[in-house]
Amino acid sequence: MIALLRRDLALALSAGGGGLVGIVFFLAVVATIPFGVGPDLALLSRIGPAVLWIGALLSALLSLDRLFQADRDDGTLDLLLRGPVPLPLAVLAKCLAHWCATCLPLVVAAPVLGLILAVPPAALGALVLTLVAGTPALAFIGAVGAAVAVSMPRGGLLVSVLVLPLAIPVLVFGVSATYAAVNEPDPFLPPFLILLALTLFFSVLGPVAASLALRGAED
Amino acid sequence: MTALRVRIEGLVCGRGGVAAAGPVGADLAAGDALVVSGPNGAGKSTLLRTLAGLLRPLAGRICVSGMVMADGEAPLGLFEIAHYFGHRNALKPAATVADNLGFWQRFLGEPGLSVGEALALVGLEGVGDLPAGRLSAGQARRAAFARLLVARRPVWILDEPTTSLDAASQERMSEILAAHRATGGILVAATHLALGLTGAAELRLAGAPLSAAPGLDLDEAALAHAEGWL
């Protein structure tokens, strides 16, 4: 399992792995917002955390379709399906590698891009915290969509559409926890704990559901 | 401890509930080989994928006896003690050949030969540091075959193993297969070419005519029943 995680990580970060496409897309989404909204700093700093969360969500979804498809194309998936490592654990390892390679750079970039949107420092800190807690859930949910669409040659958009409704709760609680950190009367902890609960819940459900979908795709 | 024995009883295999081949039966002891032959579309690959545990058999069963895993338990099925060598090579083009094989050695467990020895045996000395994507089709096939040597498993399920190999490489592969049988391994291979497998049992798939998809063969009674609903 560790071997699988290390190899996937190395492949994603090597040339042609496409691991860093997400961060470029993230930059593009966030950088266009001030041009569209206009130079109203008060407005920008108010909507900034939400924009950053939406950008991170869309960037995380962008690269999901390759999660299993590359393995299916070269036959690796056949060996993972019946390997000595139980399939849900293999999926979990792939999800973690995917998260490290594509979502972790988003988390690191978010505060830098937050400066473009004049987001206050306290909100930047909360944003990083909620992204770290919430983006693993996106990877686990996305694995299910990627597994369902694995046998479709152009399943990329389908994955995003399938996964988006499930990812909405993560977005809602991520953004509300971020706002609660800066808006005084709102409590930070309840939405943040629900976000953590979502991540833990999907870390169990996602790999199991994705394994079932991958096995079903064989028939 | 008894010797390894694999029995296939009345196995019907197919995809999506439609039978493609079978029922087939075979009884393989250590050192045996089974060559699956038949025209294109006869269900050779489907049979091998079923044996490898990738497809669920529609009927019949596969029994393994006389084998104890490293944890002291009997294997859960044939797939646990078998290498599946399919049409696709399971090599990542961006990683080097040695990295690819090293990964499979760690992932599959029970290390056999070292990566260097395995590559030498398939005649690929000195390509370990090349990215797998740079290899020619025949070289990639041989590098993928080295996977069967770096992790030790007694049963080899081979689907057209000699695709795009030249005559010398086929000769070398025949030797490796014979050596595997000599050490008590079992081979199941689908191939159009003679692999020099002496004394191999042959299982000939006739190429069953494709039956209609299930659910379409309504008889009169089912139609009458359906009309009763309307």
Interface residues (C-beta under 8 A of the other chain):
Chain A: A3 L4 R7 A10 L11 S14 A15 G16 G17 D73 D74 G75 T76 D78 L79 L81 R82 G83 P84 V85 E218 D219
Chain B: R15 G16 G17 R49 A52 G53 L54 L55 R56 F79 E80 Y84 G86 H87 R88 N89 A90 L91 K92 P93 A94 A95 D99 F103 W104 R106 F107 L108 G109
